[in-house]
Amino acid sequence: MGFFDGLKRDNKPSQTVDSDANPQNPSESARVEQIYQEPDPETIEVQVRDVEPSYYAEVPSQPLKTYKDKAPVRHAIGQTKIIAIINQKGGVGKSTTAINLGAALGEMGKQVLLVDLDPQGNCSSGLGVEKNLIQQCIYDVLLNDVPIEDVIIPDIAEGLDIAPATINLAGAEVELVSEMARENRLKDAVGGMRGRYDFILIDCPPSLGLLTVNALVAADKLLIPIQCEFYALEGVTKLLDSMKRVKSRLNPTLDIYGILLTMYDSRTTLSKQVVDEVREYFGRLVFSTPIPRTVKLSEAPSFGQPITQYDPKGRGSLSYIELAKEVIARG
């Protein structure tokens, strides 16, 4: 007797089940095969045809309006003021301010052009622009000599037009290096829009590269958002140095238009201390209206609306309306 003979005797002999021979008592494997049978293609096709088309058909996107579709301006345009909203630090509220200040000015009867100069395109997406529909953007204006009128999307909000940005703008920093008069590209483009808008707002990227230099050369004044947090003034000194160099060599009229305090929380001692420090440093340049930190201001871009539309009675909306009044008063 072999060593494994006892084990063989204890094991039950394997049984072969013929499901065709005994259909009343199919084996487990046969039942599994029946459960996981591949569906009939004809049945699938019938089921798909039976579904209403409205359940799976995509809603077609509306084509973007062009500058030719712009609503007629109802008031005489005076002297156009070009303001660059700038700070080399990220996350201080530049795009939020550009969108909501532009919308607030528009609701007060002003004509505003918002130039999105940030490769992230936050102003464009924050105003509900579908970037996949954009044929040309501010990149083409800077590098391909496309007239800015050809990229402007009019009436994105009341009195507010936008020259959008796409990811193509990310390569502009490198491509501008070899271009002639590279610092004057934006100035030449927006200069032709003077007399058509009361305000031209330029949303700058969080850097001091060639795109920002283009904004410094094109602008009449600078609006600098500073968040009411620790290290609020960090980097502002370097920005002011860049402004002085551009002013002395490329744009003699450039100056600071105003300092805007953002993300203000009246409940914290830190915010109050930062406000006092900034007001002591910049004096009357600081706008009297701080922009509070609110959830609604953070939510509005995801709905493609400025805060004046998304939450017109909220603290954020009221603050930007007051800021717009100060901007108009400063002239």
Secondary structure, 3 states (H helix, E strand, C coil): CCCCHHHHHHCCCCCCCCCCCCCCCCCHHHHHHHHCCCCCHHHHHHHHHHCCHHHCCCCCCCCCCCHHHCCCCCCCCCCCEEEEECCCCCCCCHHHHHHHHHHHHHHCCCCEEEEECCCCCHHHHHCCCCHHHCCCCHHHHHHCCCCHHHCCEEEEECCEEEECCCHHHHHHHHHHHHCCCHHHHHHHHHHCCECCECEEEEECCCCCCHHHHHHHHHCCEEEEEEECCCCCCCCHHHHHHHHHHHHHHCCCCCEEEEEEEECECCCCHHHHHHHHHHHHHHHHHECCCCCECCHHHHHHHHHCCCHHHHCCCCHHHHHHHHHHHHHHHHC
